Amino acid sequence: MTSQAADAPETVAASRRSKLTPEREQEFFDAVLEQIRECGYESVTMEGIAASTRCSKSTLYRQWKTKPQFVAAALRSNRCVRIAGVDTGSLAGDLRAAARAAAAWSRPDTKLLQALGPAVMQDHELAQALRGALVEPEIKALQEILRRGVERGEVRADHPALEYIPAQLLGVLRARPMLDGQYADEEYLERFVEAAVLPSLGLT
């Protein structure tokens, strides 16, 4: 068999992959993440996603060889900063605004994290994709808010609480369903900021 003949199947596969539009690809991603939220990671199958999006299983398997690869790609495609653009001019105002912005995504993001919990312990790529989609962008956004507060002189740079503010805000988002059986809504997060976050920084 010539090299050209050996490369033929790979060329055909690449050609088939190129026919999948970004819009169609995003439809697959949205479908798999929604099914994970509602049914749990273990209950979701490539066959089920194919049926719900009216495509063949082979279409999905040509793009993503395994379910973890597919879900990791879906997570990366949905990466966005939930608290982007927060800048009220004060550290206290920014933290309140960040809490309100986070509340809008509390339910879907927390459900996704809960559903993926066991799976990410077994798949490094999936764990990295989850962290990149739902954790790192928010940590960086909160760190930027805190940096501006330090530059404005609202809190000293060596304040021991600064390191823990992202853990406080993101942690309460994920913990409330377990503690109270409810998702952290806007009213709850605003009260949390006033009662716990601002006092820890010496702000009122």
N, C-alpha and C positions, 0 to 999 in steps of 0.2 A: 504493500500500500504506500502510495506516495505521501509526502508531507502535506501536500495540498488536499488530498483526499482525507487524511487523518484530521485535518483542521475543519473539515466541512461541518460535522455536527456542532462544533463549538460556534462556528459562524452562523449557522441556522438558529441556534439558541440565542445568540446575541441579537440577531435580527428580530426574533420574536419578543425579546425583552424590550426592545426599543419601541415596540408598538403600544406599550402601556403608558398612557399619558400621566402626567403628574396629578391631574384631577382624579383619575381612576385609581391611581396608587394611594392617594390620600383617602379615598373612599374605603379602601381595604384597611388602612391604618385606623381610621375612625371606628370602623366596625369591630375590629378586634379589641380595641381598648374599651369600647362600650360593653362588649360582651364579657370582658374580664371583670369590669366593675359590677355587672349585674349577676353574673353566674359563677365567678371565680376562675382563676387561671387554669386549674386542672380540668374544668368542664368545657373549656373552649378548645375546639379542634380546627385544623385547617379545613376539614370537610364542612364543618358548620359555617365557617366564614365564607367559604366558596358558595354555599347554598344561600346565605343571607345576602350576598352581594351579586348573585346571579352570574357566577363565573365558574370555570372548571377548576378542579383541584390542581390539575397540571399547570394552570396559569400561576397559581400561588407557589407551587413547588419549583417552578422554573426560576422565580424571583428569589425565593427564600427557601433554603433547603430544609430547615427545621422550624418548629414553632418558636423556640427561643429566639432564633435569628429574626423571624418575622416580628415578634413582639418588640424586640430591641430596636428594630428599624422604625416601628410605629412610635415608640417612645421618643426616639431622636427627632422624628418628623414633627412631634408636638411640643418640642422644647420652646418655651417662651417664659419671659420674666413676668410673673403675676403682679409684682409691685413696681413695674417700670414707670419711670416718669414722675416719681414722688419727689417733690421739692417745694415745701411750703415756706421755707425761709427759716425754720426753727427745728431743732432736733425733736422736741416734744411733738410738734405738729406733724413732722415726717413720720414718727413712729405711730401716731394715731392714724394717719392716712395709710400707712403700710398695713396696719391691722384691718382697716376697712377693705383694702384691696385683697388681702389674703382671704378674708371671709367669703368673698365671691367665689373662690375656687376651693373652699374648704371641703365641701362634700365630695365632688368628683375626684379631687386629688387624693383625699384620705381613703376613699373607697378603692382607688387603684393601688395605693401603697399597701393597704391591708390585703388585697387580693393577691398581690405579687410577692408578699412577704416570704413564704416558704420557697418559692421558685428562685428568688434572687440569691438565696443561700447556697444554691446548687449550680448556678450558672454565672460565671464571672462577667460575660458580655452583657447579660441581662441586668446584672447589678450595676454595672458601669452606666448603662443606658438609662436606668431608672434614676440614678444619682444625677446624671447630667441633665435629665429632663425636669426633675421635680425638686431637687435639693440645691445643687450648686448655683443655679441662676438666682435663687432667692437669698442664699447666703451672701453672694457678691453684692446684690442690691442693698441688703441691710448693712453690709460693711461699708458701702459707699455713703449711705445715710449717716452712719456713725462717724466716718471720716470727715464729712462736712461739719458735723457738730463739733468735732475737735478743732477744726480749722477756725470755726466761729468763736471758739473759746467757751462754748457752753458746757463742756466737760473736759477734764484734763486727759491728756493722751495716755497716761499710765493708770487710769481708773480701772480697778480690778473687775468691774462688772461689764466692761465693754466686750470682752471676749465671749461672754455668755448670752448676750442679747439675741443673736440668731437662734441659739438653742432654746431660749425661753419662748420666743414667738412661734418658731416652727414646731417645737415640742408640744406646746399646748394645743396646736391644731390637730396633731395626730393622737394626742392622749385623751382628749375630752370624750370621744365616742366610747372608749373603754371605761372611763371613770364615771360618766354621767349618762351614757346611752344616747347622747345627742352630739351633733356636729357643732363645731365652734362657729357660731354666726357672728354678725357684725357687732351686735350689742354685747355679746359675751367677750369678744376680743377687745373691744374698746374698754370695757371694765377691767380686763386683765392688764392692759397697758397702763391704765391709771393707777391700779392698785399694786402692781408688781414691777413692771418694767421701768416706768419713770422714777419711782422712789429708789430703785436700785442704782440709778445714775445720779441721784440727788436732784432730780427735776420735779417740777410740780405742774 
